[in-house]
Amino acid sequence: MESLALTFSSGWASGINAYLVVLVLGVVQRTTGAEAIPDVLGTWPVLAAAGLMYAIEFVADKVPYVDSTWDSISTVIRPTIGAVIGVLLAGEADSLNEAVGGVVGGTTALMSHLVKASERLAVNTSPEPVSNSVVSVVEDGLVLGVVWFATEHPLAAAGVAAVLLVAGLVLVYLIVRAVRGGWRKLTRRGRRGAPPDGPSGGDTLPYPVQ
């Protein structure tokens, strides 16, 4: 259960910032030798690659519209990393546990990634760019806190991740609902403002045409 809980938390966090998840898990494994975290994540090549990619994402994630482009590119990458982490966290388990870990990690990462991408599209409608940086810093802080907490208290961290995931899904639903409502209002106004059909804006002639 603890391994599955850690997989769920890591999957949620991977959908937000997968490279930071790998970096945090690798640092924890490297410094504490935690048995729950695979040794491969603490190797220097993995840490270097994760650190480099996180540095790139750290910048790209704070620039308006560049962040959404980065999210589009990461649609496959983040769930894949979440699934790989899930398989690795299954450890020396049978193929069924590895499959479950991969599904849980990948699915959770995909859901949280879609939440993040949708929220960023909404944030990009803001006229000032500061909101992107603030949201990005908050996201990184949540990922760092949840993953670090999950290495010590996996069940409690999984509960926190579940609450954050549900809250994000609800927020996306409200955003989609607001966008649909605004679109309907615009289409209604467009129909009312359109000139009626007819030879002169819809006016009929006072006499029959011979």
Salt bridges, closest charged atoms under 4 A:
GLU57 OE2 - ARG78 NH2 2.97
GLU57 OE2 - LYS116 NZ 3.90
ASP61 OD1 - LYS116 NZ 3.27
ASP61 OD2 - ARG120 NH2 2.86
ASP67 OD2 - ARG120 NH1 2.88
ASP71 OD1 - ARG78 NH1 2.91
GLU139 OE1 - LYS116 NZ 3.63
GLU139 OE1 - ARG120 NH2 2.89
ASP140 OD2 - LYS62 NZ 3.66
